[in-house]
Amino acid sequence: MPEVVWLPEALQDAQRLRLFLLDKNGAAAARAGKVLQDGAKLLASFPEAGVPMNDGTNRRELFLPFGASSYVLRYLIDGQIVVIVRVWHGRENRQEH
């Protein structure tokens, strides 16, 4: 089973997303954390579960339904390691990472 590694930027993203929800709804923040953790566990079992980005970088994106939108885990597969590069909410106005 592949190992899942979160880059520091991805961990910061997850923390930012959790804190955003925590101010509004603690239960939703807990559910969001579980959704992200479950997504990482899925990648440990099925690394190719996400959609290839087809941009020449070998990055993939896993969309995790949450409420009316989803969270997105952007990741790479490096041999037996899944590297989660960035995380964001589907409705975020974000720059390309």
C-alpha distances in whole Angstrom, upper triangle without the diagonal:
4,7,9,13,16,19,22,24,21,22,25,25,23,26,29,28,28,31,33,32,33,36,37,35,33,31,30,29,27,25,25,22,21,20,19,16,15,15,12,10,11,10,6,6,9,9,12,14,16,20,20,23,25,27,26,23,20,19,18,19,18,21,21,24,26,30,32,29,26,24,22,19,19,16,15,12,13,11,7,9,10,14,16,19,22,22,25,27,28,32,32,34,32,32,30,27
4,6,10,13,16,19,21,18,19,22,22,21,24,26,26,26,29,31,30,31,35,35,34,32,31,29,27,26,25,23,21,20,19,17,15,15,14,11,10,11,8,5,7,9,8,11,13,15,18,18,20,22,24,22,20,17,16,15,17,16,19,20,23,25,29,31,28,24,22,20,16,16,13,12,9,9,8,5,5,7,10,12,16,18,19,23,25,26,30,29,31,29,29,27,24
4,6,10,13,16,18,16,16,20,20,19,21,24,23,23,26,28,28,29,32,33,32,30,29,28,25,24,23,22,19,18,18,16,13,14,13,10,9,11,9,6,9,11,10,13,15,16,19,19,21,23,24,23,20,18,16,16,17,16,20,19,23,25,28,30,28,24,21,19,15,16,12,12,10,10,10,6,5,6,8,11,14,17,18,21,24,25,29,28,30,28,28,26,22
4,7,10,13,15,12,12,16,16,15,17,20,20,20,23,25,25,25,29,30,28,27,26,24,22,21,20,18,16,16,15,12,11,12,10,7,8,10,7,6,10,11,9,13,13,14,17,18,19,22,22,22,18,16,14,14,14,14,17,16,20,21,25,27,24,20,17,16,12,12,10,10,9,10,11,9,6,5,6,7,11,13,14,18,20,22,25,24,26,24,24,22,19
4,6,9,11,10,10,13,14,13,16,18,19,19,21,23,24,25,28,29,28,26,26,25,22,21,21,19,16,17,17,13,12,14,13,9,11,13,10,10,14,14,12,15,16,16,19,19,19,22,22,21,18,16,14,15,15,15,18,18,21,22,26,28,25,21,18,16,12,12,10,10,10,10,12,11,7,6,5,6,9,11,13,17,20,22,25,23,25,22,22,21,17
4,6,8,6,6,10,10,10,12,15,15,16,18,20,21,22,24,26,25,24,24,22,19,19,19,16,14,15,15,11,11,14,12,9,12,14,12,12,16,16,14,17,17,16,18,19,19,22,21,21,18,17,14,14,14,14,16,16,20,20,24,26,22,19,15,14,10,10,9,11,12,13,15,14,10,8,6,5,7,8,10,13,17,19,22,20,22,19,19,18,15
4,5,5,6,9,10,11,13,14,16,17,19,20,22,23,25,27,27,25,26,24,21,21,22,19,16,18,18,14,14,17,15,13,16,17,15,15,19,19,16,19,19,18,19,19,19,21,20,20,16,16,14,15,15,16,18,19,22,22,26,27,24,20,17,15,12,11,10,11,13,13,16,16,12,10,7,6,6,8,10,14,17,20,22,20,21,18,18,16,13
4,5,5,6,9,10,11,12,14,15,16,18,20,21,23,25,25,24,25,23,20,21,22,19,16,19,19,15,15,19,17,15,18,20,18,18,22,22,20,22,22,21,22,22,21,24,23,23,19,20,17,18,18,18,20,20,23,23,26,27,24,21,18,16,14,13,13,14,17,17,20,19,16,14,11,9,8,9,11,14,17,20,22,19,21,18,17,17,14
4,5,5,6,9,10,10,12,14,15,16,19,20,22,23,24,23,24,22,19,20,21,18,16,19,18,15,16,19,17,15,19,20,18,19,23,23,20,22,22,19,21,20,19,22,21,21,18,18,15,16,16,17,18,19,21,21,24,25,22,19,15,14,12,11,12,14,17,18,21,21,17,15,11,9,7,6,8,11,15,17,19,16,17,14,14,13,10
4,5,5,6,9,10,11,12,14,15,17,18,21,22,22,21,22,20,17,18,18,14,13,15,15,11,12,15,13,12,15,17,15,16,20,19,17,19,18,16,18,18,18,21,20,21,17,17,14,14,13,13,15,15,18,18,21,22,19,16,12,11,8,9,10,12,15,16,20,19,15,13,9,6,5,4,5,9,12,15,17,15,16,14,14,14,11
4,5,5,6,9,10,11,12,14,16,16,19,21,20,19,20,18,15,15,17,14,11,14,14,11,11,15,14,12,15,17,16,17,20,21,19,21,20,19,21,22,21,24,24,24,21,21,17,17,16,16,17,16,19,18,21,23,20,17,14,13,11,12,13,15,18,19,21,20,17,14,11,9,9,8,8,11,14,17,19,17,19,16,17,17,14
4,5,5,6,9,10,10,12,14,15,17,19,20,19,20,18,15,16,18,14,13,16,16,13,14,18,17,15,19,20,19,20,24,24,22,24,23,21,23,23,22,26,24,25,22,22,19,19,18,18,18,18,20,19,22,23,20,18,14,14,13,14,15,18,20,21,25,24,20,18,14,12,11,9,9,10,13,17,18,15,17,14,15,16,14
4,5,5,6,9,10,11,13,14,16,18,18,18,19,16,13,15,16,12,11,15,14,11,13,16,15,14,18,19,18,20,23,23,21,22,21,19,20,21,20,23,22,24,21,21,17,17,15,15,15,15,17,16,18,20,17,14,11,11,10,11,13,17,20,21,24,24,20,17,14,11,10,7,6,7,9,13,14,11,13,11,13,14,12
4,5,5,6,9,10,11,12,15,16,16,15,16,14,10,12,12,9,8,11,11,8,10,13,12,12,15,17,16,18,21,21,19,21,20,18,20,21,21,25,24,26,22,22,18,18,15,14,14,13,15,14,17,18,16,13,10,10,10,12,14,17,20,22,24,23,20,17,14,11,11,8,6,7,9,13,15,13,16,14,16,17,15
4,5,5,6,9,10,10,13,15,15,13,15,14,10,11,13,10,9,12,13,11,12,16,15,15,18,20,20,21,24,24,23,25,24,22,24,25,24,28,27,29,26,25,22,21,19,18,18,16,18,16,18,21,18,16,13,14,14,16,17,20,23,24,27,26,22,20,17,14,14,12,10,10,12,16,17,15,17,16,18,19,17
4,5,5,6,9,10,11,13,14,14,16,14,11,13,15,11,11,15,15,13,15,18,17,17,20,22,22,23,26,26,25,26,25,23,24,25,24,28,27,29,26,26,22,22,19,19,18,17,18,16,18,19,17,15,13,14,14,16,18,22,24,26,29,28,24,22,19,16,15,12,10,9,10,14,14,12,14,13,15,17,16
4,6,5,7,9,11,12,12,12,13,11,8,11,12,8,9,12,12,10,13,16,15,16,19,20,20,22,25,24,23,24,23,20,22,24,23,26,26,28,25,25,21,20,17,16,15,14,15,12,14,16,14,12,10,11,12,15,17,21,24,26,29,28,24,21,19,15,15,12,9,7,8,11,12,10,13,13,16,17,16
4,5,5,6,9,10,10,9,11,9,5,8,9,7,7,10,11,10,12,15,15,16,18,20,20,22,24,25,24,26,24,22,24,26,26,29,29,31,28,28,24,23,20,18,17,15,15,13,14,17,15,14,11,14,14,17,19,23,25,27,30,28,25,22,20,17,17,14,11,11,11,14,15,14,17,17,19,21,20
4,5,5,7,9,10,9,12,11,7,10,12,10,10,14,15,14,16,19,19,19,22,24,24,25,28,29,28,29,27,26,27,29,28,32,31,33,30,30,27,25,23,22,20,18,19,16,17,19,18,17,15,17,18,20,22,26,28,30,33,31,28,25,23,19,19,16,14,13,13,16,16,14,17,17,20,22,21
4,6,6,7,9,10,12,10,8,12,13,11,12,15,15,15,17,20,19,20,23,24,25,27,29,29,28,29,27,25,27,28,27,31,30,33,30,30,26,25,22,21,19,18,17,14,15,16,15,15,13,16,17,20,23,26,29,31,34,33,29,26,24,20,20,16,14,12,11,14,13,12,14,15,18,21,20
4,5,5,6,7,9,6,5,9,10,8,10,13,13,14,16,18,18,20,22,23,24,26,28,28,28,29,27,25,26,29,28,32,32,34,31,31,27,26,22,21,19,16,16,12,12,14,14,14,13,16,18,21,23,27,29,32,35,33,30,27,25,21,21,18,15,13,11,14,14,13,16,17,21,23,22
4,5,5,5,8,7,5,8,11,10,11,14,15,15,17,19,20,21,23,25,26,27,29,30,30,31,29,27,29,32,31,35,35,37,34,34,30,28,25,23,22,19,19,15,15,18,18,17,16,19,20,23,25,29,31,33,36,34,31,28,26,23,23,20,17,16,15,18,17,17,20,20,24,26,25
4,6,7,11,10,9,12,14,13,14,17,18,18,20,23,23,24,27,28,29,31,33,33,33,34,32,30,32,34,33,37,36,38,36,36,32,31,27,26,24,22,21,17,17,19,19,19,18,21,23,25,28,32,34,36,39,37,34,31,29,26,25,22,19,17,16,19,18,17,19,21,24,26,26
4,7,9,8,8,12,13,13,15,17,18,18,21,22,23,25,27,28,29,31,33,33,33,34,31,30,31,33,33,36,36,39,36,36,32,31,27,25,23,21,19,15,14,16,17,18,17,21,23,26,28,32,35,37,40,38,35,32,30,26,26,23,20,17,15,18,16,16,19,21,24,27,27
4,6,5,6,9,10,11,13,15,15,17,19,20,21,23,25,26,27,29,31,31,31,33,30,28,30,33,33,36,37,39,36,36,32,30,27,25,22,19,18,14,13,16,17,17,17,20,22,25,28,32,34,36,39,37,34,31,29,26,26,23,20,18,16,18,17,18,21,23,26,28,28
4,5,5,6,9,10,11,13,14,16,17,18,20,22,23,24,26,27,29,30,30,32,29,28,31,33,33,37,37,39,36,36,32,30,27,24,22,19,18,15,15,18,18,18,17,21,22,25,27,31,33,35,37,35,32,29,28,25,26,23,20,18,17,20,20,20,23,24,27,29,28
4,5,5,6,9,10,11,12,14,15,16,18,20,21,22,25,26,27,28,29,30,27,27,29,32,32,36,37,39,36,35,31,29,26,23,21,18,16,13,13,16,17,17,17,20,21,25,27,30,32,35,36,34,31,29,28,25,26,23,20,19,17,20,20,20,24,25,28,30,29
4,5,5,6,9,10,10,12,14,15,16,18,20,21,23,24,26,26,27,28,25,24,26,29,29,33,33,36,33,32,28,26,23,20,18,14,13,10,9,13,13,13,13,17,18,22,24,28,30,32,34,32,30,27,26,22,23,21,17,15,13,16,16,17,20,22,25,26,26
4,5,5,6,9,10,11,12,14,15,17,19,20,21,23,25,25,25,27,24,23,26,28,28,32,32,34,31,31,27,25,22,19,18,15,14,11,12,15,15,14,13,16,17,20,22,26,28,30,32,31,28,25,23,20,21,18,15,14,13,16,16,16,19,20,23,25,24
4,5,5,6,9,10,11,12,14,16,17,18,20,21,23,24,24,26,24,23,26,29,29,33,33,35,32,31,27,25,22,20,18,15,15,12,13,17,17,15,14,17,17,21,23,26,27,30,32,29,26,24,23,20,22,19,16,16,15,18,19,19,23,23,26,27,26
4,5,5,6,9,10,10,12,14,15,16,18,20,21,22,23,24,21,21,23,26,27,31,32,34,31,30,26,23,20,17,15,12,11,9,10,14,14,12,12,15,16,20,21,25,26,29,31,28,26,23,23,19,21,19,15,15,14,16,17,18,22,22,25,26,25
4,5,5,6,9,10,11,13,14,15,17,19,20,21,21,22,19,18,21,24,24,28,28,30,28,26,23,20,17,15,13,10,10,7,10,13,12,10,9,12,13,16,18,22,24,26,28,27,24,21,20,16,18,15,12,11,10,13,14,15,18,19,22,22,21
4,5,5,6,9,10,11,12,14,16,17,19,20,20,22,19,19,22,24,24,28,29,30,27,26,23,20,18,15,14,11,13,11,13,16,15,13,10,13,13,16,17,21,22,25,27,24,22,19,18,15,17,15,12,12,12,15,17,17,20,20,22,23,21
4,5,5,6,8,10,10,12,14,15,17,18,18,20,18,18,21,24,25,28,29,31,28,26,23,21,18,15,14,11,12,11,13,17,16,13,12,14,13,17,18,21,22,25,26,24,21,19,19,16,18,17,14,15,14,17,19,19,23,23,25,25,23
4,6,5,6,9,10,10,12,14,15,16,16,18,15,15,18,21,22,25,26,28,26,24,20,18,15,12,10,7,8,8,11,14,13,10,8,10,11,14,16,19,20,23,25,23,20,17,17,14,17,15,12,12,12,14,16,17,21,20,23,23,21
4,5,5,6,9,10,11,13,15,15,15,16,14,14,17,19,20,23,24,26,23,21,18,15,13,10,10,8,10,10,13,16,14,10,8,9,8,12,13,16,18,20,22,20,17,14,14,11,13,12,9,10,11,13,16,16,19,18,20,20,18
4,5,5,6,9,10,11,13,14,14,17,15,15,18,21,22,25,26,27,24,22,19,17,15,12,13,10,13,13,16,19,17,14,11,12,11,14,14,17,17,20,21,19,16,14,14,11,14,14,12,14,14,17,20,20,23,22,24,23,21
4,5,5,6,9,10,11,12,13,15,13,13,17,20,21,25,26,27,25,22,19,17,15,11,12,9,11,12,16,18,17,13,12,12,11,14,15,17,18,20,21,19,17,14,15,13,16,16,13,15,15,17,20,21,24,23,25,24,22
4,5,5,6,9,10,10,10,12,10,10,13,16,18,21,22,24,21,19,16,13,11,8,9,7,10,12,15,17,15,11,9,9,8,11,11,14,15,18,19,17,15,12,13,10,13,13,11,13,13,15,18,19,22,21,22,21,19
4,5,5,6,9,10,9,12,11,11,15,16,18,21,22,23,20,18,15,13,12,9,11,10,14,15,19,21,18,14,12,11,8,11,10,12,12,15,16,14,12,9,10,8,12,12,11,14,15,17,20,20,23,21,23,21,19
4,5,5,7,9,9,12,11,13,16,18,21,24,25,26,23,20,18,16,15,12,14,12,15,16,20,22,20,17,15,14,12,14,13,15,14,16,17,14,13,10,12,12,15,16,15,17,18,20,23,24,27,25,26,25,23
4,5,5,6,7,10,8,10,14,16,18,21,23,24,22,19,16,14,13,10,11,10,13,16,19,21,19,16,14,13,11,13,13,14,13,16,17,14,13,11,13,12,16,16,15,17,18,19,23,23,26,25,26,24,22
4,5,5,4,7,7,8,12,13,16,19,20,21,18,15,13,11,11,9,12,12,15,17,21,23,20,16,14,13,10,11,9,10,10,12,13,11,10,7,10,9,13,14,14,17,18,19,23,23,25,23,24,22,20
4,6,6,10,10,12,15,17,19,22,23,23,20,17,16,14,14,12,15,15,18,20,24,26,23,20,17,16,13,14,12,12,10,12,12,9,8,7,10,11,15,16,16,19,21,22,26,26,28,26,27,25,22
4,6,9,9,12,15,17,20,22,24,24,22,19,17,15,15,13,16,15,19,21,24,26,24,21,19,18,15,16,14,14,12,14,14,11,11,10,14,14,18,19,19,22,23,24,27,28,30,29,29,27,25
4,6,5,9,12,14,17,19,21,21,19,16,15,12,13,11,14,14,17,20,24,25,22,19,18,16,14,14,13,13,11,14,13,11,12,10,13,14,17,18,18,21,22,22,26,26,29,27,28,25,23
4,6,7,10,11,14,16,18,18,16,12,11,9,11,10,13,14,18,21,24,25,22,19,17,15,12,12,9,9,7,10,10,9,9,7,10,11,14,16,16,19,21,21,25,25,27,25,25,22,20
4,5,8,8,12,14,16,16,15,11,10,8,9,9,12,14,17,21,24,25,22,18,17,14,12,12,10,10,8,12,12,12,12,10,12,13,15,17,17,19,21,20,24,24,26,24,24,22,20
4,7,9,13,15,17,18,17,14,12,9,9,7,10,11,14,17,21,21,18,15,15,12,11,12,11,12,11,15,15,15,14,11,14,13,16,16,16,18,18,18,22,23,25,23,24,22,20
4,7,9,12,14,16,14,11,9,6,5,4,7,10,13,16,19,20,16,13,12,10,9,9,9,10,11,14,16,16,15,11,13,12,13,14,13,15,16,15,19,19,21,20,20,18,17
4,6,9,12,13,13,10,9,5,5,6,8,12,14,18,20,20,17,14,14,11,10,9,10,11,12,16,18,18,17,14,15,14,14,15,15,16,16,15,18,19,21,19,19,17,16
4,6,8,10,9,7,6,4,7,9,12,15,18,21,24,23,20,17,16,13,12,10,10,10,11,14,16,17,16,14,14,14,14,15,16,17,18,17,20,21,21,19,19,16,15
4,5,8,8,7,6,5,7,10,12,16,18,21,24,23,19,17,16,12,12,9,10,10,13,16,18,20,18,15,15,14,13,14,15,16,17,15,18,18,19,16,16,12,12
4,6,7,7,8,8,11,14,16,20,22,25,27,26,23,21,20,16,16,13,13,12,14,16,19,21,20,18,17,17,16,17,18,19,21,19,22,22,22,19,18,14,14
4,6,7,8,10,12,15,17,21,24,26,28,27,24,22,20,17,16,13,13,12,15,17,19,22,20,18,17,17,15,16,18,19,21,19,22,21,20,18,16,12,12
4,6,8,11,14,17,20,23,26,29,31,30,27,24,23,19,18,14,13,12,14,15,17,20,19,17,17,17,16,17,20,21,24,22,25,24,23,21,18,15,14
4,5,9,12,15,18,21,25,27,30,29,25,23,21,17,15,11,10,9,11,12,15,17,16,14,13,14,12,14,17,19,21,21,24,22,22,19,17,13,11
4,7,10,13,17,20,23,25,29,28,25,22,20,16,14,11,9,6,8,10,12,15,13,12,11,13,12,14,17,19,21,21,24,23,23,20,19,15,13
4,7,10,13,16,20,22,25,25,21,18,16,12,10,7,6,5,8,10,13,15,13,10,10,10,9,11,13,15,18,17,20,20,20,17,16,13,11
4,7,10,13,16,19,22,22,18,15,14,10,8,6,5,6,8,12,14,15,14,10,10,10,10,11,12,14,16,15,19,18,19,17,17,14,12
4,6,10,13,15,18,18,15,12,10,6,6,4,6,9,11,15,17,18,15,12,11,9,10,10,9,11,12,11,15,15,17,15,15,13,12
4,6,10,13,16,16,13,10,8,6,5,7,8,11,12,16,18,18,16,12,12,10,12,11,10,11,12,11,15,16,18,17,18,16,15
4,6,9,12,13,9,6,6,5,7,9,11,14,16,20,22,21,19,16,16,13,14,12,10,10,9,8,12,14,16,16,18,16,16
4,6,10,11,9,5,5,6,8,11,13,17,18,22,23,22,20,17,17,14,15,14,11,10,9,9,13,14,17,17,20,19,18
4,7,8,6,4,6,9,11,14,17,20,22,25,27,26,24,20,20,17,19,17,13,12,10,9,12,14,18,18,21,21,21
4,6,6,5,7,10,13,16,19,22,24,27,29,28,26,22,22,19,20,17,13,12,9,9,11,13,17,18,21,21,21
4,5,7,10,13,16,19,22,26,28,31,33,32,30,26,26,22,23,20,16,14,11,11,11,14,17,19,23,23,24
4,7,10,13,17,20,23,26,29,32,34,33,31,27,27,23,24,21,17,14,11,9,9,13,16,18,21,22,23
4,7,10,13,16,19,23,25,29,31,30,28,24,23,20,20,17,14,11,8,6,7,10,13,15,18,19,20
4,6,10,13,16,19,22,25,27,26,24,20,20,16,17,14,11,9,6,5,8,10,14,14,17,17,17
4,7,10,13,17,19,22,25,24,21,17,16,13,13,11,7,6,4,6,9,10,13,13,15,15,15
4,6,10,13,16,19,22,21,19,15,14,10,11,8,6,5,6,6,10,10,13,12,14,13,12
4,6,10,13,16,18,18,15,11,10,7,8,6,5,7,9,10,14,13,15,14,15,13,12
4,7,11,13,16,17,14,10,9,6,6,5,6,9,11,12,15,14,16,13,13,11,9
4,7,10,13,13,10,7,5,4,5,7,9,12,15,15,19,18,19,16,16,14,11
4,6,10,11,8,6,5,7,7,10,13,16,19,19,22,21,22,19,19,16,13
4,6,7,6,5,6,9,10,14,16,19,22,22,25,25,26,23,22,19,17
4,6,5,6,7,11,12,16,18,22,24,25,29,28,29,25,24,21,18
4,6,8,10,14,15,19,21,25,27,28,32,31,32,29,28,25,22
4,7,10,13,16,19,21,24,27,28,31,31,32,29,29,26,23
4,6,10,12,15,17,21,24,25,28,28,29,26,26,23,20
4,6,9,12,14,17,20,21,25,24,26,23,23,20,17
4,6,9,12,15,18,20,23,22,23,20,20,17,14
4,6,8,12,15,16,19,18,20,17,17,15,12
4,7,11,14,16,18,17,18,14,14,12,9
4,7,11,12,15,13,14,11,11,10,7
4,7,10,12,11,13,11,12,12,10
4,6,8,7,9,8,11,11,10
4,6,5,9,9,12,13,13
4,6,8,9,12,13,14
4,7,9,12,14,15
4,6,9,11,13
4,7,10,12
4,6,8
4,6
4
